[in-house]
Amino acid sequence: MDPMKLSQILGTLSTVWFFLFFVGMLLWVFWPSRKRHMDHQSRIPLQDDER
């Protein structure tokens, strides 16, 4: 196989893979059953340090 053709195929496959990974992460974060956990995580930076 021509190295240029292989490079194009691998570039296309990596783009599709990263897009699917990104969509999967969005689904995981915004899934309705995870709302309570994500709300808790979003308030962590606003909590006072207890030292």
N, C-alpha and C positions, 0 to 999 in steps of 0.2 A: 504494500500500500504506500502511496505517495505521502511523504511526511507533511506536506502542506494540507492535504486532504484530511489526514489524521488529526492535525492541529485544529482544523475547522470543526470536525466532528466532536472532539473533546471539549472545545470551547462552547459549542452548542449544548452538549450534555451537562457541562458544569453550570451553565446559565439556567437550564431547566431545573437541575437539582437544587440550586440555591433558591430559586423562586418557590419550588414546592416546600422546601424547608421553611422559608419565610412565611408562607401561607399556613403551614402546620403550626408554627409558633404563634401566629395570630389567633388561630382557632383555639389553641391550648390556653392562651392568656385570657381571651374573651369568652370562653365557654361559660354559660350561665351558672353552672354548679361551682365554679371557682371564684365567684364574685366576692364572697365573704373573705376568702383568703387574700385576694388581691386588694380589697379595701383595707385590710389590716396591714399589708405590706406597704401600701401607699402612705399610711400615717406614721411609719417608723421614723422618717427624717424629722418629723415635727415633735417627737417626744423628747422630753428633757433627759439628759444623762443623769443617772442616779449614782454618783460617785461620792 
